Amino acid sequence: MGQRNNNDMLKTACDIADMRKTAERISGILSAELFDMQSARDVIYEVNIKHPENVDLYNLITFGSAPSQPRSSGVSIASASADNLKQDLIWKRFYLFAKAAGKGAGAIEKEWRERQG
C-alpha cells in the first residue's frame, strides 16, 4: 500500500506541475506582442481534453446551467475571434492555477466572481 501512495503522490505532483506549466504557457500566449490564434486554440483544446470539468464549471458560473444542461456562448473554438479566445484563455489560466493550488469548485467560483467584479 505504501508504494501505491507514493505512486499516487508522484502522479499528483506531476499533474500539478503540468497544470502550472500549461497555465504559464497560457500567460505567454496572452502576453505575446502578436496574439497567436492557433496556439491559443491548441492550448484551449488541450485543457478541455485534460480538464473537461473546467467547461462545466465555467458554464455553471457564467450561465447558471448545470453540467447536465450545458450552455455556451455559441462560439466554437475553431471560429472564435481573438477576443473570445483571450477570454477563454484567461479563464483556463485562472482555473488551472486554482486547481493546482487545491481549490475546490466553490472556492474557484467565489474567487472568479470577485475578480469579475
MOGIPE-V697433 format. One record per helix or strand. SS is the DSSP state (alpha for helix, beta for strand). FROM is the first residue (numbers start at 1). LEN is the number of residues. If there is no record, write none. Layout:
BEGIN
ss=[SS;SS]
from=[FROM;FROM]
len=[LEN;LEN]
END
This chain:
BEGIN
ss=[alpha;alpha;alpha;alpha;alpha;alpha]
from=[2;37;53;67;82;105]
len=[30;14;11;3;19;12]
END
